Each structure stands twice: as C-alpha cells, then as structure tokens.
Amino acid sequence: MFKINNNYLKLPGSYLFSTIGKKVAGFKAEHPDKKVISLGIGDVTQPLAPAVISALHKAVDEMGAAETFKGYAPELGYEFLRKAIAENDYKSRGVEIALDEIFVSDGAKSDSGNIGDIFSVDNKIAVCDPVYPVYVDANAMEGRTGIYQKEFEKWSNVIYMPCTAETDFAPELPEEEPDMIYLCFPNNPTGSTVKKAELQKWVDYALKTGAVIIYDAAYEAYISEEDVPHSIYECEGAKGCAIEIRSFSKNAGFTGTRLGFTVIPKELKSGDVSLNSLWARRHGTKFNGAPYIIQRAGEAVYSEEGRKQTKEQVAYYMNNAKIIREELKAAGYTVSGGINAPYIWLKTPDNMTSWEFFDCLLEKANVVGTPGSGFGPSGEGYFRLTAFGTYENTIEAMERIKRI
Ligand SMILES: *Cc1c(COP(=O)(O)O)cnc(C)c1O
C-alpha cells in the first residue's frame, strides 16, 4: 500500500492570499459601487518591453521553419543567454562567473524551492522573519523543519532571524549555528536591503562556520543606492559559500513568461564534492529546460534597447514607490523600504494588528494591501504595499489613505 510524504500534512494552511481574496470579494459584494484598488500582490502590471516582444516573435517564427526549429534546450540553458548573464549581471560588476556555473530555469520560485534537494535533510535552516514563504514551506516538505508550533507560528527546527524596526529590518547573525542560511536582498516583504560591508559579514560568518548561503536576488534591478551589492559575489570569498538565485520576473515583467537562473560556483564544496555538480545532476534529471523562445526573450532583456526599456519599467514602479513612501510619511505613518525595492513596509498605526489595519484600509479607503503577519510572526504590526500598481491607481490610493 502506498504511503504519502507525511511532511505535507505538517504544513499549516496557507491562508494569507485566500483570506485576502475572500475579504475583498465580500467587501465588493456588499459595496458594488466602490472601486477597490489593490496594492497587495507582488505581481507586475506593465506589459513586456518592445525589445522582448520582438525577440519573442522572431523566435516563434524560427520554431516554424525546419532549418531553425529547436527541440530540447541544452541542459544548463542556451549559451547565448548564459553569456549575456555572465557579461551583464556579473562581469560588469567585476565578478567572473563561468558559463557552466549558470543554470537557466523557469524562475526563482522553482529554484529556491528545489535547491534543498541537494542538501541533507539533517541541515538546519535559518530564515529571516518575516520571510518569502517558499523557503520555509519547501524545506518543510523535505522534512527539514521539525513540527509546526501553532501557538508561536513557528517551526520547531528552524532558526528565525527577526527583521524589525529594532534591527533596521536586517537579520542579525544568529546565536545558534545554522547549516543553510536563506537571505533575500532587496527584501520581499520588507523592501529593506544591506550594504556591502554588512553582507560581507554574512559571507565571513558562513565561511567560518561552514554554512551555505542561499541568496535570492530577485529584486536586484530595483537597487538605487550606491554601496548596496547587486550580487553576493561582490563580497570577498562568497564563491566558497553562496548560491545566488535570480529571476526575470521583477526586472523585466516575466512573471507569466517564466525565466530565471541559479549560479553555483565550482569552488562551493562539501569536502571534495562540488555543489555545482550535484545541481547539474539534479537539473539534468528533473528539469528539461526553459523554452527556446523564452530564453531568446531573456537575451533581449540584455540588448541595448531591452536594457533601456526594462530600466524605464523599473523606474515607473519606483516612482510609485516614492509616491507611496512620501505620501504615507506626510500622513504620519512610519514607513521603510521603497528605495531599493518595490515594497513599502509600514508600521500599523495605533498599535493595530496587521489584520485590523487590513480591514480598516479596505473599509475606509477601499485599498488592499498585505498584512505583515502573513509573512511570519515578526511581521505582526506591519503592513506591505507594493509599487507594482499603475501610477493612476497609486495616486488615488494615497489620496484615499490620507483621508482616513
Ligand atoms: C517574485 C519573487 C521571486 C520570483 O519568482 P519567479 O518564480 O522567478 O517569478 C523570487 N523570490 C522572491 C523573494 C520574490 O518575491
């Protein structure tokens, strides 16, 4: 008789976005005349850049002719894309990444969820709190997190690193030593980031303790300040302890198009086993490549036009971020984020819980955001607004919030 993976039964229900959906649907049914503006979900709204669309059309046509048709893609991804990545994302910042250290994939969610496959189930993970839920849930499915303790909203075998106003929304080196450390900068949900010297501390810590850092840099394109590293490999020694995961979703609007990549330097080893070779084995066995047409679209993101156009999209969202930040500040809110990330993280007023503020904002301003407590217990008392809406909706949402 078959048995299931019981780890799945340990997972608490993911009520966050379904609860939000239900509350919003209920409100709309009761108030059909009200226009609800969502600054809640972390999805882009601008269409793909013209350079990307043109590359897609061209690649589609190639697929229709016998001479240019493409079947299975090379295991690591097409060389034209890996070359563009190595040149533009790394070499331009003084980092040498070899083509066979880059693994093209269908996105950062899959990679950050799957990377655990190459690590022992005995490893102890450390995560920021609040956190992008994928890291924790994926580890729970593999049996690495112990049991879920409902009263604390925490897993028994996970090291949580609180990121609150008290820590300037950055994690502090944990007291208990983790084996795997998940870091995401610029951060979803808090919109915070760390300077290079601060990230170097984590690299030094990982090298000293023999931990691996899984670095999610999905929001790298939103960095506006000098001194904030775009890649963890800008830190000395990082190739010996870090895996970097990137995505085309937020910098180029590929959330529905699907493309990302993971970098595993060959010198990253456990004893004499390189993690690069383990991931190559895993990738080759369980993944059959991102589509040719999408990899061509990804290549176009790095073209001169593509760079210019996607930069404009990021600037559009970051202008929204600035508006949200400044309007909320002017209205007396305590806000952070929104400078190197498309997320604004605000302290709920009058000691409201995250959900109380959600209800208040929905009822009084007809604006939807995301309760911070949905990202972890240290998110309680905070609230996330995204800059991914349209300019017009962002302006209107701020007008309404100011009137509360
Ligand atoms: C949006 C996001 C991603 C991107 O995931 P894709 O699967 O590439 O769309 C990865 N990590 C974080 C923290 C995100 O917010």
The ligand as an SDF file (V2000), in Angstrom:
LIG
                    3D

 15 15  0  0  0  0  0  0  0  0999 V2000
    8.8020   37.3530   -7.0320 C   0  0  0  0  0  0  0  0  0  0  0  0
    9.8690   36.6730   -6.2640 C   0  0  0  0  0  0  0  0  0  0  0  0
   10.6550   35.6980   -6.8680 C   0  0  0  0  0  0  0  0  0  0  0  0
   10.4930   35.4350   -8.3380 C   0  0  0  0  0  0  0  0  0  0  0  0
    9.9920   34.2320   -8.6180 O   0  0  0  0  0  0  0  0  0  0  0  0
    9.8120   33.7490  -10.1130 P   0  0  0  0  0  0  0  0  0  0  0  0
    9.4900   32.3090   -9.8960 O   0  0  0  0  0  0  0  0  0  0  0  0
   11.0950   33.9350  -10.8460 O   0  0  0  0  0  0  0  0  0  0  0  0
    8.6830   34.5210  -10.7310 O   0  0  0  0  0  0  0  0  0  0  0  0
   11.6450   35.0880   -6.1370 C   0  0  0  0  0  0  0  0  0  0  0  0
   11.8820   35.4330   -4.8540 N   0  0  0  0  0  0  0  0  0  0  0  0
   11.1740   36.3890   -4.2570 C   0  0  0  0  0  0  0  0  0  0  0  0
   11.5040   36.7710   -2.8770 C   0  0  0  0  0  0  0  0  0  0  0  0
   10.1330   37.0150   -4.9290 C   0  0  0  0  0  0  0  0  0  0  0  0
    9.4080   37.9490   -4.3290 O   0  0  0  0  0  0  0  0  0  0  0  0
  1  2  1  0
  2  3  1  0
  2 14  2  0
  3  4  1  0
  3 10  2  0
  4  5  1  0
  5  6  1  0
  6  7  2  0
  6  8  1  0
  6  9  1  0
 10 11  1  0
 11 12  2  0
 12 13  1  0
 12 14  1  0
 14 15  1  0
M  END
$$$$
